[in-house]
Amino acid sequence: MRPNVVVLGFKNDWLIKADATIDYFNIIHDALHLKYGVGIFRLQTELDFSDFFEPGMTNSFFFK
């Protein structure tokens, strides 16, 4: 069984960061091309976990 869904956060700053917006669009485009489902997650308040992750942290923390 393999994952077939891509979930992204809603991009609020698409007018300010044009280059990042193109990357965001390309991720959605590639996912749809590969016949993946695409979900865009949006909250009224910001959900930021960047302080939780340290620069040297690996994925082995989540997948044991």
C-alpha positions in Angstrom: 0.0 0.0 0.0 1.4 3.4 -0.9 0.2 6.9 0.0 -1.8 8.6 -2.7 -2.8 11.9 -1.0 -0.8 15.2 -0.8 -1.9 17.6 1.9 -0.7 21.2 1.8 -1.2 24.2 3.9 -3.1 27.1 2.4 -0.8 29.8 1.0 -1.7 33.2 2.4 1.3 35.1 1.1 0.9 34.2 -2.6 0.9 37.8 -3.7 4.1 38.6 -1.8 6.2 35.6 -2.7 5.7 34.9 -6.4 8.6 32.4 -6.7 7.3 30.3 -3.8 3.8 30.5 -5.3 5.0 28.9 -8.5 6.6 26.1 -6.6 3.4 25.6 -4.7 1.4 25.4 -7.9 3.9 23.0 -9.4 3.6 20.7 -6.4 -0.2 20.6 -6.9 0.2 20.1 -10.6 2.6 17.2 -10.2 0.4 15.5 -7.6 -2.6 15.7 -9.9 -0.6 14.5 -12.8 0.4 11.4 -10.8 -3.3 10.9 -9.9 -2.8 11.7 -6.3 -5.5 13.3 -4.2 -4.8 16.9 -3.2 -6.0 18.4 0.1 -5.4 22.1 1.0 -5.6 22.6 4.8 -6.6 26.1 6.0 -7.2 27.4 9.5 -8.3 30.9 10.6 -5.4 31.0 13.1 -1.9 30.2 12.0 -0.6 26.7 12.8 3.2 26.9 12.9 5.3 24.0 14.1 8.7 25.3 12.9 9.8 25.9 16.5 9.2 22.2 17.3 11.7 21.0 14.7 15.4 21.4 15.2 17.7 22.0 12.3 19.4 18.6 12.7 16.3 16.5 13.3 15.7 13.5 11.1 12.5 11.6 10.2 13.6 8.7 12.4 12.0 10.6 15.3 8.6 10.0 13.8 9.2 6.6 12.2 10.6 4.1 14.7 
